[in-house]
Amino acid sequence: MDETLTPVHVLVRSPDLSLPSRALTLAPDFTLRRLKLSLLLPQTLALDSLYFSLNGKPLPDSSTLASAAGGGGGGVLDLTLRLRLRGGGGDGGATGAESRDCYLNMYATKKPDKVDPNETRLSKWTTCALSGEPLAHPAVVDRLGNLFNKEALIEALLHKKLPKEFKHIRGLKDLIPIHLDSIPGATTDAETKFQCPITGLEFNGKYSFFAVRGCGHVLSAKALKEVKSTSCLVCHKEFSDSDKIVINGSAEEVKLLRAMMEEERGRVKERKEKKAGACLSGTKHAADEKGDVLDNGKKDSNGKRFRALDIAPANATKEVYASIFTSSKKSDFKETFSCRSLPLGRN
């Protein structure tokens, strides 16, 4: 201890710990933390759980006896060792200003569990997009590349219970039966049970796969890229690029498939409208005074209409020959939607 420094007389009380008071004479540069260490406190007490106070004012552990004595205390520094109460404020606990409901609501609100992206990917490739059941034969894929168990999808179509995201499926024509190549020896609890029949890549979403519309075989993108061919690599049936349906494609790929589907539906609708228009505007068979019908209103190069009788062979009976091309001649026969009846006496 430096002789130029005047020692400080310290009286330590500890009413919270039921310990006897102690009188010490220490150097003025002695810190309160060193003072706590010198008191030989019970090992069950942590130093941070205790603090010194002077005249009711708490003192930091880094304070020296000289600085503490400057705050009052006379010739003897009367210090009180107190037990720190957690949560009283200033130590990161509650300040008393918060509502108890705030904490209850904070812990009562259950945060949503994080979804494993690998599990989501695998589920999309190994289960039916409609029923969630494991993908199994017979399986189908729609025009946008979604995978289904055929039985579950047909049942939903019959009962008109398709979810909104599958409303583009109007009937069986929008479904493509597919052939999934099974992995030999795959168990029921295996991660995936199908593979590419050419490359052997697993059908689990890690690789791109296509379904060929014409034959329904499912091939990996790697197989189609390495073996460039316009025919199926399994059954050798010809197909075009528009016949390749990407399975579980990205948003851009699904958008392209949807555009192709709408374009094809537009062409089919246009053909039906043209066919219906031609039927409505068609010319009825014209007949002459004797009931002979002209041959579908066809004309020759001079614009004259042909009649069936005009092309009858020389030795043919004209009435019989004309009856081959028309049924407009009245007869005693009566027909219904399901049968032909004969005149009385002939049946």
C-alpha positions as CSV (number, residue, x, y, z in Angstrom):
1,M,0.0,0.0,0.0
2,D,1.3,3.4,-0.9
3,E,2.4,5.3,2.3
4,T,1.3,8.7,0.8
5,L,-2.3,7.5,0.8
6,T,-4.4,7.7,3.9
7,P,-6.1,4.4,4.7
8,V,-9.9,4.3,4.9
9,H,-11.8,2.7,7.7
10,V,-14.7,0.7,6.4
11,L,-17.6,-0.8,8.3
12,V,-19.5,-3.5,6.2
13,R,-23.0,-4.4,7.2
14,S,-25.0,-7.2,5.5
15,P,-28.6,-7.4,6.9
16,D,-29.9,-9.2,3.7
17,L,-27.4,-12.1,4.2
18,S,-27.6,-12.3,8.0
19,L,-23.8,-12.0,8.2
20,P,-22.0,-10.2,11.1
21,S,-20.7,-6.7,10.5
22,R,-17.0,-6.3,9.8
23,A,-14.6,-3.4,10.3
24,L,-11.7,-3.1,7.9
25,T,-8.9,-0.7,7.2
26,L,-8.1,-0.6,3.5
27,A,-6.2,1.5,0.9
28,P,-8.3,4.3,-0.7
29,D,-7.8,2.8,-4.2
30,F,-9.3,-0.4,-3.1
31,T,-12.4,-1.2,-5.4
32,L,-15.7,-2.3,-4.1
33,R,-15.4,-5.5,-6.2
34,R,-12.2,-6.4,-4.5
35,L,-13.9,-5.7,-1.2
36,K,-16.6,-8.2,-2.1
37,L,-14.0,-10.8,-2.9
38,S,-12.2,-10.3,0.4
39,L,-15.3,-10.9,2.5
40,L,-15.3,-14.6,1.8
41,L,-19.0,-14.8,1.0
42,P,-20.8,-18.2,0.6
43,Q,-20.0,-19.9,-2.8
44,T,-23.7,-20.1,-3.5
45,L,-23.8,-16.4,-4.0
46,A,-22.7,-14.8,-7.2
47,L,-20.8,-11.6,-7.0
48,D,-23.1,-9.9,-9.5
49,S,-26.0,-10.7,-7.3
50,L,-24.6,-8.4,-4.6
51,Y,-24.0,-4.6,-4.5
52,F,-22.8,-2.0,-2.0
53,S,-24.9,1.0,-1.0
54,L,-24.0,4.1,1.0
55,N,-26.8,6.0,2.7
56,G,-29.3,4.1,0.6
57,K,-27.5,5.0,-2.7
58,P,-26.2,2.0,-4.8
59,L,-22.6,2.1,-5.7
60,P,-21.0,0.4,-8.8
61,D,-18.4,-2.3,-8.3
62,S,-15.8,-0.2,-10.1
63,S,-15.9,2.5,-7.5
64,T,-12.9,3.0,-5.2
65,L,-13.2,3.5,-1.4
66,A,-11.8,7.1,-1.9
67,S,-14.6,8.0,-4.4
68,A,-17.2,6.4,-2.2
69,A,-15.9,8.3,0.9
70,G,-16.2,11.5,-1.1
71,G,-19.9,11.0,-1.2
72,G,-20.2,11.1,2.6
73,G,-19.6,8.9,5.5
74,G,-17.2,10.9,7.8
75,G,-14.2,9.1,9.2
76,V,-15.7,5.7,8.8
77,L,-17.1,4.5,5.5
78,D,-20.4,2.8,6.5
79,L,-21.2,0.4,3.6
80,T,-24.2,-1.9,3.4
81,L,-24.0,-5.1,1.3
82,R,-27.3,-5.7,-0.4
83,L,-28.8,-8.6,-2.4
84,R,-29.8,-7.5,-5.9
85,L,-33.3,-8.3,-6.8
86,R,-33.7,-9.4,-10.5
87,G,-36.3,-7.8,-12.6
88,G,-36.3,-4.6,-10.6
89,G,-35.3,-2.4,-13.6
90,G,-31.9,-1.4,-15.0
91,D,-30.8,-5.0,-15.5
92,G,-32.8,-5.8,-18.6
93,G,-35.8,-7.0,-16.7
94,A,-39.2,-5.5,-16.3
95,T,-39.5,-1.8,-15.4
96,G,-43.1,-2.1,-14.1
97,A,-44.3,0.1,-17.0
98,E,-45.3,-2.9,-19.2
99,S,-48.6,-4.6,-19.0
100,R,-48.7,-8.2,-17.9
101,D,-51.0,-8.9,-20.8
102,C,-48.2,-7.8,-23.2
103,Y,-45.9,-10.6,-22.0
104,L,-48.7,-13.2,-22.0
105,N,-49.7,-12.4,-25.5
106,M,-46.1,-12.4,-26.6
107,Y,-45.6,-16.0,-25.4
108,A,-49.1,-17.2,-26.1
109,T,-48.9,-16.4,-29.8
110,K,-47.5,-19.5,-31.5
111,K,-45.1,-18.8,-34.3
112,P,-45.7,-20.9,-37.4
113,D,-43.4,-23.8,-37.9
114,K,-40.8,-23.3,-40.6
115,V,-41.6,-25.5,-43.6
116,D,-38.7,-27.6,-44.9
117,P,-38.3,-26.8,-48.6
118,N,-37.0,-30.2,-49.3
119,E,-40.1,-31.8,-47.8
120,T,-42.3,-29.5,-49.9
121,R,-40.5,-30.4,-53.1
122,L,-40.5,-34.1,-52.4
123,S,-44.2,-34.1,-51.6
124,K,-45.0,-32.3,-54.8
125,W,-43.3,-35.1,-56.9
126,T,-44.4,-38.2,-54.9
127,T,-48.0,-37.5,-54.0
128,C,-51.2,-36.7,-55.8
129,A,-51.8,-32.9,-56.2
130,L,-55.5,-33.4,-55.4
131,S,-55.8,-36.1,-52.7
132,G,-52.3,-35.9,-51.2
133,E,-52.0,-39.7,-51.3
134,P,-48.8,-41.4,-52.6
135,L,-48.5,-41.3,-56.4
136,A,-49.3,-44.7,-57.9
137,H,-50.4,-46.3,-61.1
138,P,-52.6,-45.4,-62.9
139,A,-51.4,-41.8,-62.8
140,V,-52.1,-38.8,-65.1
141,V,-50.8,-35.3,-65.7
142,D,-52.8,-32.3,-66.7
143,R,-52.0,-29.7,-69.4
144,L,-50.1,-27.6,-66.8
145,G,-47.8,-30.4,-65.5
146,N,-49.6,-31.3,-62.2
147,L,-49.5,-35.0,-61.1
148,F,-52.6,-36.9,-60.1
149,N,-53.8,-40.3,-59.2
150,K,-56.4,-41.0,-61.9
151,E,-59.0,-42.5,-59.7
152,A,-59.0,-39.5,-57.3
153,L,-59.2,-37.0,-60.1
154,I,-62.1,-38.7,-62.0
155,E,-64.0,-38.9,-58.7
156,A,-63.6,-35.2,-58.2
157,L,-64.7,-34.5,-61.8
158,L,-67.8,-36.6,-61.4
159,H,-68.9,-34.9,-58.2
160,K,-67.7,-31.5,-59.4
161,K,-65.5,-31.0,-56.4
162,L,-62.3,-29.8,-58.2
163,P,-60.5,-27.0,-56.3
164,K,-60.3,-23.6,-57.9
165,E,-56.6,-24.0,-58.9
166,F,-57.6,-27.0,-61.1
167,K,-60.7,-25.5,-62.8
168,H,-58.8,-25.6,-66.1
169,I,-59.4,-29.4,-66.1
170,R,-62.8,-29.8,-67.9
171,G,-62.8,-33.5,-68.7
172,L,-60.7,-36.5,-69.6
173,K,-59.5,-34.8,-72.7
174,D,-57.4,-32.5,-70.6
175,L,-55.6,-35.4,-68.9
176,I,-52.6,-37.3,-70.2
177,P,-52.2,-40.9,-68.9
178,I,-48.5,-41.4,-68.0
179,H,-46.2,-44.3,-67.6
180,L,-43.9,-44.0,-64.5
181,D,-40.9,-46.3,-64.5
182,S,-40.5,-47.9,-61.1
183,I,-37.1,-48.2,-59.4
184,P,-36.3,-51.9,-59.0
185,G,-36.3,-53.0,-55.4
186,A,-37.7,-49.7,-54.1
187,T,-39.4,-50.2,-50.7
188,T,-42.7,-48.6,-49.7
189,D,-41.0,-46.2,-47.3
190,A,-38.4,-45.1,-49.9
191,E,-38.1,-41.4,-50.7
192,T,-39.1,-42.0,-54.3
193,K,-40.3,-45.0,-56.2
194,F,-39.9,-43.8,-59.8
195,Q,-37.0,-43.0,-62.2
196,C,-36.2,-42.0,-65.7
197,P,-36.1,-45.2,-67.8
198,I,-33.2,-43.9,-69.9
199,T,-30.8,-42.2,-67.4
200,G,-32.0,-43.7,-64.1
201,L,-32.4,-40.2,-62.5
202,E,-34.8,-40.3,-59.6
203,F,-38.2,-38.8,-59.9
204,N,-38.0,-36.6,-56.8
205,G,-37.9,-33.0,-58.0
206,K,-34.1,-32.5,-58.1
207,Y,-34.2,-33.0,-61.9
208,S,-36.5,-31.8,-64.7
209,F,-38.9,-34.3,-66.2
210,F,-41.2,-34.2,-69.3
211,A,-44.3,-36.2,-70.1
212,V,-44.8,-37.0,-73.8
213,R,-48.4,-36.4,-74.8
214,G,-48.6,-39.0,-77.6
215,C,-47.5,-42.0,-75.6
216,G,-47.4,-40.9,-72.0
217,H,-43.8,-41.9,-71.2
218,V,-42.1,-39.8,-68.6
219,L,-38.5,-38.9,-69.4
220,S,-35.9,-36.7,-67.8
221,A,-34.7,-33.5,-69.5
222,K,-31.2,-34.8,-69.4
223,A,-32.2,-37.8,-71.5
224,L,-34.0,-35.7,-74.1
225,K,-31.0,-33.3,-74.2
226,E,-28.3,-36.0,-74.6
227,V,-30.3,-38.1,-77.1
228,K,-31.7,-35.7,-79.5
229,S,-34.6,-37.4,-81.3
230,T,-38.0,-36.6,-82.6
231,S,-39.4,-39.9,-81.4
232,C,-39.9,-41.3,-77.9
233,L,-36.8,-42.9,-76.5
234,V,-38.9,-45.8,-75.0
235,C,-41.6,-46.6,-77.6
236,H,-40.1,-44.7,-80.6
237,K,-43.4,-42.9,-81.3
238,E,-42.9,-39.5,-83.1
239,F,-43.6,-36.3,-81.2
240,S,-43.0,-32.6,-81.5
241,D,-41.8,-30.0,-79.0
242,S,-45.4,-28.9,-78.3
243,D,-46.1,-32.5,-77.1
244,K,-43.6,-32.2,-74.2
245,I,-45.4,-31.3,-71.0
246,V,-42.9,-30.2,-68.3
247,I,-43.9,-31.7,-64.9
248,N,-44.1,-29.4,-61.9
249,G,-42.4,-26.6,-63.9
250,S,-41.5,-23.1,-62.8
251,A,-43.9,-20.2,-62.9
252,E,-42.7,-19.2,-66.3
253,E,-43.0,-22.8,-67.7
254,V,-46.5,-23.1,-66.3
255,K,-47.4,-19.8,-67.9
256,L,-46.1,-21.0,-71.3
257,L,-48.1,-24.3,-70.9
258,R,-51.3,-22.3,-70.1
259,A,-50.8,-20.1,-73.2
260,M,-50.4,-23.2,-75.4
261,M,-53.5,-24.8,-73.8
262,E,-55.6,-21.7,-74.4
263,E,-54.3,-21.4,-78.0
264,E,-55.2,-25.0,-78.8
265,R,-58.7,-24.6,-77.2
266,G,-59.2,-21.5,-79.4
267,R,-58.4,-23.5,-82.5
268,V,-60.8,-26.3,-81.6
269,K,-63.5,-23.8,-80.9
270,E,-63.0,-22.0,-84.2
271,R,-63.2,-25.3,-86.1
272,K,-66.5,-26.2,-84.3
273,E,-67.9,-22.8,-85.1
274,K,-67.0,-23.1,-88.8
275,K,-68.5,-26.6,-89.0
276,A,-71.7,-25.4,-87.3
277,G,-71.9,-22.4,-89.6
278,A,-71.5,-24.6,-92.7
279,C,-74.3,-26.9,-91.5
280,L,-76.7,-23.9,-90.9
281,S,-75.9,-22.3,-94.3
282,G,-76.0,-25.5,-96.4
283,T,-78.3,-25.8,-99.5
284,K,-81.2,-28.2,-99.2
285,H,-81.5,-30.8,-101.9
286,A,-83.6,-29.3,-104.6
287,A,-86.2,-31.5,-106.3
288,D,-88.0,-31.4,-109.7
289,E,-91.7,-31.8,-110.3
290,K,-91.5,-35.6,-110.3
291,G,-89.7,-35.7,-106.9
292,D,-86.3,-36.4,-108.4
293,V,-83.6,-34.9,-106.2
294,L,-80.6,-33.1,-107.6
295,D,-77.1,-34.3,-106.6
296,N,-76.3,-32.1,-103.5
297,G,-76.7,-29.0,-105.5
298,K,-73.4,-29.5,-107.5
299,K,-72.9,-27.7,-110.7
300,D,-70.9,-28.3,-113.8
301,S,-68.6,-25.7,-115.5
302,N,-71.6,-24.1,-117.2
303,G,-73.4,-23.6,-113.9
304,K,-76.0,-26.3,-114.6
305,R,-77.1,-28.4,-111.7
306,F,-76.7,-32.2,-111.9
307,R,-79.4,-34.7,-111.2
308,A,-78.9,-38.2,-110.2
309,L,-81.0,-39.3,-113.2
310,D,-78.6,-37.5,-115.5
311,I,-75.8,-39.9,-114.7
312,A,-77.8,-43.1,-114.5
313,P,-76.4,-46.0,-116.6
314,A,-78.2,-46.8,-119.8
315,N,-79.6,-50.1,-118.7
316,A,-80.6,-49.0,-115.1
317,T,-84.1,-48.3,-113.9
318,K,-84.1,-44.6,-113.2
319,E,-86.3,-44.7,-110.2
320,V,-84.2,-47.4,-108.6
321,Y,-81.0,-45.6,-109.4
322,A,-82.3,-42.3,-108.0
323,S,-83.3,-44.0,-104.7
324,I,-79.7,-44.9,-104.1
325,F,-78.9,-41.2,-103.6
326,T,-82.1,-40.0,-102.0
327,S,-84.8,-41.1,-99.6
328,S,-87.2,-38.3,-100.4
329,K,-89.7,-40.4,-102.3
330,K,-92.8,-41.1,-100.2
331,S,-93.3,-44.7,-99.1
332,D,-95.4,-46.7,-96.7
333,F,-92.4,-47.3,-94.4
334,K,-92.4,-45.5,-91.1
335,E,-89.2,-45.0,-89.1
336,T,-88.7,-44.0,-85.5
337,F,-85.5,-43.1,-83.6
338,S,-84.9,-46.8,-82.8
339,C,-86.6,-49.0,-85.4
340,R,-88.3,-49.1,-88.8
341,S,-91.9,-50.3,-89.0
342,L,-93.5,-52.0,-92.0
343,P,-97.0,-51.5,-93.4
344,L,-99.8,-53.6,-92.0
345,G,-99.8,-57.1,-93.5
346,R,-96.0,-57.0,-94.2
347,N,-94.8,-57.4,-90.6
